[in-house]
Amino acid sequence: MTDQAIATLSEFSLIVDAQVKEGEFFGPCVIGPGNASDWIIGYWNGFNWYGDDGLVLREPRLYRLLPPLSSLRR
């Protein structure tokens, strides 16, 4: 693994450390691995982690919270 890949992965957090609460939405996030072992955009719906395709993610391990799109406007 390259130094750049390691630095990029260090920007992600363990999903078990996510500040999620039962009944409260959290996301969107980049989550890995998705159900197809790829990165996926997903969210916590208050009870489970879901991919943007609406399917429950089986064993996600890493996440990075994405900024709201409104914060990216110029």
N, C-alpha and C positions, 0 to 999 in steps of 0.2 A: 504494500500500500504506500502511495506517495505521501510526502509531507503535506501537500495541499489537500489530499483526501482526508488525512487525519485531522487537519485544522478545520475542515468543513464539518466533519462528524462531531468535533468537539463543540460546535454551536448547537447541537441537539441535546435534549435532556431525556433521561429515562422516563418512560411513560408512567411508571409507578410513582414518580415524583410530581406528576402534573397536579396542579391545584384545582382539581375538579370536585364538584359537590353533587350529591344525589339531587336530581330534580332541576339542576341548572345547566344551561347550554355553555359549552366551552369550545372555541374554535373560530375560524377554521385553522387547521394545522397541516403541516407536512408531516406525515406519519409513515413509519417504516417498521417492519415490512407490512405491506398490504396483503390481501389474500393471495395475490399472484407473486409474492416475494419482491414486489417493486415498491417504490415510493408512491404515496397516494395523498391526495388532499382529503382531509377528513375532519371529523368533529366528535365531541362528546355530547350526546343528546340528553344527558342527565342520568343515564343508566348504563349505556354501552358506548364504545367507540364505533363509529360508522365511517365508511368511505363515502366519497361524493357520489358513488353509484347507489347509495342507500343500503348497502349490505353491511352487516355486522362484521367488524374486523376480528379475526380469530385470535391472533397473538401479536398485537402491535408491541413494539419494544422502545421505539424512539419517537420523539415528536419535537416540533418547533412551531410555536405559535406564529401565525402570519399576522401582519399589521392590517388594520381595517383599510379597505380601499380608499376611504375618504381621506386617510392620512397621506396617501400617495399623490393626491391631486396637487397641481401647481397653482 
